[in-house]
Amino acid sequence: MTVRNVNIDDKSRLSPLLPDNVKIAIADVIIAFGILESRLETLIWALCGLDFEHGAMLTTMDARPKIDLAKSLVKKHRVRLDSPPLPPNFWETAQDLRGYRNQIAHAMWAMADGDIPVAGSYRTRDQHGKRVVADAFSIERMEAIATQCANVGRYLERLERAYLERSPRPKPRLLRPE
């Protein structure tokens, strides 16, 4: 097992018991990304002129295509933010956060050497394409991820507000039987 490029072959160094502060940090990341994803959905709905009922049908998809759709719609509608502007790597950051959230939410968790929280997965690979079955997630790292989720969420909220202020939300067109 690899943790931060340190090989852990001795399984006795791992414990499945997680301290409460680690569990809380895991929950914080999942909750923060959930809020980010909700803001992503309402941005898409606004850009498409959809209400909750119809918007929810459109955005019933994984986060990756949702981020791609929002990016395309923001570009199509030429939504711009003033001070501070949208960071140049904004959409890549959103995708990175999606990856961290998935890794954290779907991991098999353990503590290495009693103080290093590790998220195990058969999907995680290192920079050389070799399998890595665990990645270290310190409390500080998870707090930083949750904070970044909140920052991205605020930008998404600002994008929606900028679009709606510029072009009021049209009423959705519904097909009616003749």
Buried (B, 14 or more C-beta within 10 A) or exposed (E): BBBEEEEBEEEEBBEEEBEEEBEEBBBBBBEBBBBBBEBBBBBBBBBBBBEEEBBEEBBEEEBEEBBBBBBEBBEEBEBEBEEEEBEEEBBEBBBBBBEBBBBBBEBEBBBBEEEBBBBBBEEBEEEEEEEBBBBBBBBEBBBEBBEBBBBBBEBBBBBBBBBBEEEEBEEEEEEEEE
